[in-house]
Amino acid sequence: MPNGLFSTSVLFSSYGIYDLATALGVKFLDKFAAVIDCRSTRRVLELIWVAVGAAINIYLQKSKIKIKEILSCPANEKICLRIWYLYYEWFAIWKTHLTGIHCGNYELQKFGLAAFAPLFPATKKSNYATSVTHFLANLEKYPLLEKKLHLCASINLAREGHYPAFDEALETHGVAYIKQNITRNSCNQEKLRVTN
């Protein structure tokens, strides 16, 4: 879900996520911010997620407060802690969705997508937000579709006889791979336009 990675990095760009990425050794922040390489971006965001989780845990132990107190305190207190706690929570939801895709668990995919969907309009991903809303509405309208998705939640290339889901192929191989395999035409790597 490259749009999930993009939304996460955009939402937290004002709070130092690029500084954290630089501290982790990211050299090309423009490519990181644009999610040019989904795998690399995901790995950097995962490292930040682990670091944030560890930092929050250390802070909670030193301050002797409980995790539920982070969001229940007055709005003008512990602002930095609250922001990074939300990063930790949102990225965990994205990881849940990704885990659902990788292991073929439909419930995890649906839960993660539905929970993450409100972030898309906030990051100007309105087309993606609309398509997710439409998809979730169709699941309610057509219960048989949901039953079928339980049987074939995702398709995994790593196993014999399976093929990549769209998001997984995009993450692994990039836009050019998707365009070539959908259209069966070659793709100009410079401009990523389909050529006949």
C-alpha positions as CSV (number, residue, x, y, z in Angstrom):
1,M,0.0,0.0,0.0
2,P,2.3,2.8,-1.2
3,N,-0.4,5.4,-0.5
4,G,-0.3,4.4,3.1
5,L,3.4,4.9,3.2
6,F,3.0,8.3,1.5
7,S,0.2,9.4,3.9
8,T,2.3,8.4,6.9
9,S,5.4,10.3,5.8
10,V,3.3,13.4,4.8
11,L,1.3,13.5,8.0
12,F,4.4,13.4,10.1
13,S,6.7,15.5,7.9
14,S,6.2,18.6,10.1
15,Y,7.2,16.7,13.2
16,G,10.7,15.6,12.3
17,I,10.2,12.4,10.5
18,Y,12.7,13.5,7.8
19,D,15.2,14.3,10.5
20,L,14.7,10.8,11.9
21,A,15.1,9.3,8.5
22,T,18.4,11.3,8.0
23,A,19.6,10.0,11.4
24,L,19.0,6.5,10.1
25,G,21.1,7.2,7.0
26,V,18.6,8.1,4.3
27,K,20.5,10.0,1.7
28,F,17.8,11.0,-0.8
29,L,15.0,12.6,1.2
30,D,13.2,13.7,-1.9
31,K,12.9,10.1,-3.0
32,F,11.9,9.0,0.5
33,A,9.2,11.7,0.7
34,A,7.8,10.7,-2.7
35,V,7.9,7.0,-1.9
36,I,9.9,6.2,-5.1
37,D,11.2,3.0,-3.6
38,C,8.4,1.4,-1.6
39,R,10.6,-1.3,0.1
40,S,13.2,1.2,1.2
41,T,10.6,3.7,2.4
42,R,8.8,0.9,4.3
43,R,12.0,-0.2,6.0
44,V,12.9,3.3,7.1
45,L,9.4,3.9,8.4
46,E,9.6,0.6,10.2
47,L,12.9,1.5,11.8
48,I,11.4,4.8,12.9
49,W,8.3,2.9,14.2
50,V,10.6,0.7,16.4
51,A,12.6,3.6,17.6
52,V,9.5,5.6,18.5
53,G,8.0,2.6,20.3
54,A,11.2,2.1,22.3
55,A,11.4,5.9,23.1
56,I,7.8,6.0,24.3
57,N,8.3,2.9,26.5
58,I,11.4,4.4,28.1
59,Y,9.6,7.7,28.7
60,L,6.6,5.9,30.2
61,Q,8.8,4.0,32.6
62,K,10.8,7.0,33.7
63,S,7.7,9.2,34.1
64,K,5.8,6.3,35.8
65,I,2.7,7.0,33.7
66,K,0.5,4.5,31.9
67,I,0.1,4.3,28.1
68,K,-3.6,5.2,28.2
69,E,-2.7,8.5,29.9
70,I,-0.9,9.8,26.8
71,L,-4.1,10.6,24.8
72,S,-6.3,11.3,27.9
73,C,-4.2,14.3,29.2
74,P,-5.2,17.9,28.4
75,A,-4.7,18.9,24.7
76,N,-1.9,21.3,25.5
77,E,0.2,18.8,27.5
78,K,2.7,16.2,26.2
79,I,2.1,17.3,22.6
80,C,5.3,15.8,21.2
81,L,4.6,12.5,23.0
82,R,1.0,12.4,21.7
83,I,2.1,13.1,18.1
84,W,4.6,10.3,18.1
85,Y,2.3,7.9,19.9
86,L,-0.2,8.5,17.1
87,Y,2.5,7.8,14.6
88,Y,3.2,4.5,16.4
89,E,-0.5,3.6,16.4
90,W,-1.1,4.6,12.7
91,F,1.9,2.8,11.5
92,A,0.9,-0.3,13.5
93,I,-2.4,-0.2,11.7
94,W,-0.6,0.0,8.3
95,K,1.6,-3.0,9.4
96,T,-1.6,-4.9,10.3
97,H,-2.9,-4.3,6.8
98,L,0.4,-5.4,5.2
99,T,0.6,-8.5,7.4
100,G,-2.9,-9.4,6.2
101,I,-1.8,-9.1,2.6
102,H,1.3,-11.2,3.1
103,C,-0.3,-14.0,5.0
104,G,-3.6,-13.9,3.1
105,N,-5.8,-12.9,6.1
106,Y,-8.8,-11.0,4.8
107,E,-9.9,-9.7,8.2
108,L,-6.6,-8.1,8.9
109,Q,-6.6,-6.5,5.5
110,K,-10.1,-5.1,5.8
111,F,-9.5,-3.9,9.4
112,G,-6.3,-2.2,8.5
113,L,-7.7,-0.6,5.4
114,A,-10.8,0.7,7.1
115,A,-8.9,2.1,10.1
116,F,-6.2,3.7,7.9
117,A,-8.7,5.2,5.3
118,P,-9.4,8.5,7.2
119,L,-5.7,9.5,6.7
120,F,-6.0,9.6,2.9
121,P,-8.1,12.8,2.6
122,A,-5.8,14.5,5.2
123,T,-2.9,13.9,2.8
124,K,-4.7,14.9,-0.4
125,K,-5.1,11.3,-1.5
126,S,-8.8,11.9,-2.3
127,N,-9.0,9.4,-5.2
128,Y,-7.6,6.7,-3.0
129,A,-10.0,7.7,-0.1
130,T,-12.9,7.5,-2.5
131,S,-12.0,4.1,-3.9
132,V,-11.5,2.7,-0.4
133,T,-14.9,4.1,0.7
134,H,-16.5,2.6,-2.4
135,F,-14.8,-0.8,-1.8
136,L,-16.0,-0.9,1.8
137,A,-19.5,0.2,0.8
138,N,-19.6,-2.6,-1.8
139,L,-18.7,-5.1,0.8
140,E,-21.7,-4.0,2.8
141,K,-23.9,-4.0,-0.2
142,Y,-22.8,-7.4,-1.6
143,P,-22.1,-9.9,1.3
144,L,-21.3,-12.6,-1.2
145,L,-18.3,-10.6,-2.4
146,E,-17.0,-10.6,1.1
147,K,-17.4,-14.3,1.4
148,K,-15.4,-14.7,-1.8
149,L,-12.7,-12.4,-0.5
150,H,-12.4,-14.6,2.6
151,L,-11.5,-17.5,0.3
152,C,-9.0,-15.5,-1.8
153,A,-7.8,-12.7,0.4
154,S,-4.6,-12.1,-1.4
155,I,-2.3,-13.7,-3.8
156,N,1.4,-14.3,-3.0
157,L,4.1,-14.9,-5.5
158,A,6.5,-16.4,-2.9
159,R,4.5,-19.6,-2.9
160,E,4.2,-22.0,-5.8
161,G,1.0,-21.4,-7.8
162,H,0.3,-18.0,-6.4
163,Y,0.6,-14.5,-8.0
164,P,1.2,-11.1,-6.5
165,A,-1.6,-8.8,-5.4
166,F,-1.6,-5.4,-7.0
167,D,-0.1,-3.6,-4.0
168,E,2.4,-6.3,-3.4
169,A,3.6,-6.2,-7.0
170,L,3.8,-2.5,-6.9
171,E,5.8,-2.5,-3.7
172,T,8.2,-5.3,-5.0
173,H,8.7,-4.4,-8.6
174,G,7.5,-0.8,-9.1
175,V,5.2,1.0,-11.5
176,A,6.9,-0.1,-14.7
177,Y,6.3,-3.8,-13.8
178,I,2.6,-3.2,-13.2
179,K,2.1,-1.3,-16.4
180,Q,4.0,-3.9,-18.5
181,N,2.0,-6.8,-17.0
182,I,-1.4,-5.1,-17.2
183,T,-1.0,-3.9,-20.8
184,R,1.4,-6.6,-22.0
185,N,3.4,-3.7,-23.7
186,S,6.9,-2.5,-23.0
187,C,7.4,0.4,-20.7
188,N,9.7,3.4,-21.2
189,Q,11.7,3.4,-17.9
190,E,12.6,7.1,-18.2
191,K,9.0,8.4,-18.4
192,L,7.1,5.3,-17.2
193,R,4.7,5.6,-20.2
194,V,3.4,2.6,-22.0
195,T,4.7,2.3,-25.6
196,N,3.3,0.1,-28.3
